[in-house]
Amino acid sequence: MLFLEGGHPFVRSKQKKSSRVVFHFGISVLNSLILYFAPSSHLYAAAQLTQSHAFGFASALGLHGWTEVILTLIVFDCWDYWMHRANHRIGLLWRFHKVHHSDTEIDVTTASRFHIGELLITNSIKGALILVWGPSLSGVVAFETFLTAASQFHHSNLDIPPNSQDRLEKVIVTPRMHRCHHVFEGGCRMSNYATVLSLWDRLFGTYHWAEKTIELEPIGVSRPRGPETMKCIPLFLTPFQSV
Ligand SMILES: [Zn+2]
């Protein structure tokens, strides 16, 4: 995506691309290290536990093989939609999720920009969902892979013709659909929460079709704004500051 959006950008970046890559990749590496040691993040261990003890809805329904993997993808993608919606509607969750939205530009590197607090909360709830649904290890790995690929695609600054986005958007979340979600206050931020399938926004009444390019600018939040959005310590402290 980095290569593709570099060749065909939708919006010319005002920031140095190399700085964005280093900063966001650095955050991602740090977060991954913390998550590796956090007990709430042992999602694969949770999946192995449910499999070896055959508990959870997937086992109760007798699901296995491809049927189980595909249903796990659908169930987890739907959960991810509601988790993202909660991140915007619940004050405490928004404090952490705001760090992701404080990026004043949007490209594939934005997909790596998350506060560790948000990741820890999300992974704890996802761990509980694994224990309830009881997916296979393949199901969890497939979901995490799709989630990452979809997130990198819809955050990208890739210039895709509007009619192609219209067609894609009938099934999956497109860069235009998600860019609209990142627009400054007053825009369509309280819409387009889905990650992989655009179906969830249509189904639950939060879909916004960004017909005009004017709806896709400016990006970010009112506070923080400016140079501090690309500095580690201010970014880490953002959730703990008065709104
Ligand atoms: Zn959001």
Residues whose N, C-alpha, C, O or C-beta is under 5 A from the ligand:
A	BS01	ZN	none
